[in-house]
Amino acid sequence: MRALLVLCFISSLALAGCSGSKQVESKEAVQKAIEAYLAQRQNLMLANMNMEVAEVKFEGETATADIKFRSKQNSSLAVNVHYKLKRRGDKWEVESTTPATGQGGSPHGGVTPSATGSPHGDTPLESSH
């Protein structure tokens, strides 16, 4: 009987460890890490954007995520950003970001290439006069 209780206890610990790992390897965990990263950047207007997690790939202690930021005022304005993350314990931390594609400014500051602009993001400005 005692051996059976010990075996059940060990099994429950092993299952808890496995489920914890799966919780870390989830879109939600990566999204939380990116949101925490963005919250530290005071120059962002996140209230004006919707964040959509398009794709997440896990490889051991690293992950990559493709995120689309879409303007709440004009849904045709969107920016895709590629994130590289590193797992630290049971949480993810953003290591780097790369603008992928989009129209408009990057949510990280700076300009991303647009569908109609040059590869350097030098979209011509129209005169308002």
C-alpha positions as CSV (number, residue, x, y, z in Angstrom):
1,M,0.0,0.0,0.0
2,R,2.8,2.4,0.9
3,A,4.6,1.6,-2.4
4,L,1.4,2.3,-4.3
5,L,1.0,5.8,-2.6
6,V,4.7,6.6,-3.4
7,L,4.2,5.6,-7.0
8,C,1.0,7.7,-7.3
9,F,2.8,10.7,-5.8
10,I,5.8,10.4,-8.2
11,S,3.4,9.9,-11.2
12,S,1.5,13.0,-10.3
13,L,4.7,15.1,-10.0
14,A,5.8,13.8,-13.4
15,L,2.5,14.7,-15.0
16,A,2.5,18.2,-13.4
17,G,6.0,18.8,-14.8
18,C,4.9,17.8,-18.3
19,S,1.8,19.9,-18.2
20,G,3.8,22.9,-17.0
21,S,6.1,22.5,-19.9
22,K,3.1,22.5,-22.3
23,Q,1.8,25.7,-20.7
24,V,5.1,27.4,-21.3
25,E,5.1,26.2,-25.0
26,S,1.8,28.0,-25.9
27,K,0.8,30.9,-28.0
28,E,-0.7,32.5,-24.8
29,A,2.7,32.3,-23.0
30,V,4.5,33.9,-26.0
31,Q,1.8,36.6,-26.4
32,K,2.2,37.5,-22.7
33,A,6.0,37.8,-23.1
34,I,5.5,40.1,-26.2
35,E,2.9,42.2,-24.4
36,A,5.2,42.6,-21.4
37,Y,8.0,43.6,-23.8
38,L,5.8,46.2,-25.5
39,A,4.5,47.6,-22.2
40,Q,8.1,48.7,-21.4
41,R,8.2,50.8,-24.5
42,Q,6.5,54.1,-23.6
43,N,6.6,55.5,-27.2
44,L,4.0,53.0,-28.4
45,M,0.4,53.6,-29.0
46,L,-0.8,50.1,-28.3
47,A,-4.3,51.2,-27.4
48,N,-4.7,52.1,-31.1
49,M,-3.7,48.6,-32.3
50,N,-5.0,45.1,-32.3
51,M,-2.3,42.4,-31.8
52,E,-2.8,39.1,-33.6
53,V,-0.5,36.1,-33.0
54,A,-0.2,34.6,-36.5
55,E,2.3,31.8,-35.9
56,V,4.5,30.5,-33.1
57,K,7.3,27.9,-33.5
58,F,9.1,26.3,-30.5
59,E,12.6,24.8,-30.7
60,G,13.8,23.8,-27.2
61,E,14.7,27.0,-25.3
62,T,13.9,29.3,-28.2
63,A,10.8,30.4,-30.0
64,T,9.8,32.5,-32.9
65,A,6.6,34.4,-33.4
66,D,5.0,36.3,-36.2
67,I,2.7,39.0,-34.9
68,K,0.4,41.3,-36.9
69,F,-0.4,44.7,-35.5
70,R,-3.5,46.2,-37.1
71,S,-4.8,49.7,-36.7
72,K,-8.2,50.0,-34.9
73,Q,-9.0,53.1,-36.9
74,N,-8.1,51.7,-40.3
75,S,-8.0,47.9,-40.5
76,S,-6.1,48.1,-43.8
77,L,-3.1,49.5,-42.0
78,A,-1.1,46.6,-40.6
79,V,2.5,45.7,-39.7
80,N,3.9,42.3,-39.3
81,V,6.7,41.8,-36.8
82,H,8.9,38.7,-36.3
83,Y,10.0,38.1,-32.7
84,K,12.7,35.8,-31.4
85,L,12.3,34.7,-27.8
86,K,14.3,32.8,-25.2
87,R,12.8,30.7,-22.4
88,R,14.0,31.8,-18.9
89,G,12.6,29.3,-16.4
90,D,8.9,29.1,-17.0
91,K,8.6,32.4,-18.9
92,W,9.6,33.7,-22.4
93,E,11.6,36.9,-23.0
94,V,11.9,38.8,-26.2
95,E,15.5,38.7,-27.6
96,S,15.0,40.5,-30.9
97,T,12.4,41.9,-33.3
98,T,12.4,42.3,-37.1
99,P,9.8,44.1,-39.1
100,A,8.5,41.6,-41.6
101,T,6.0,43.4,-43.8
102,G,3.2,45.9,-43.7
103,Q,1.9,49.3,-44.4
104,G,2.5,52.0,-41.9
105,G,4.9,52.5,-39.1
106,S,6.3,49.8,-36.9
107,P,4.9,49.5,-33.4
108,H,8.5,49.6,-32.3
109,G,9.3,53.0,-33.8
110,G,10.9,53.5,-37.1
111,V,9.4,52.7,-40.5
112,T,8.8,49.3,-42.1
113,P,8.9,48.6,-45.8
114,S,5.4,49.1,-47.2
115,A,3.7,47.3,-50.0
116,T,4.0,50.5,-52.2
117,G,7.1,52.0,-50.8
118,S,10.8,51.3,-51.5
119,P,12.6,48.5,-49.7
120,H,14.1,51.1,-47.3
121,G,10.6,52.3,-46.1
122,D,11.0,55.6,-48.0
123,T,7.4,55.9,-48.9
124,P,6.8,59.2,-50.8
125,L,4.8,61.7,-48.9
126,E,2.0,63.6,-50.5
127,S,2.0,67.3,-50.2
128,S,-0.9,68.7,-48.2
129,H,-0.7,72.1,-49.9
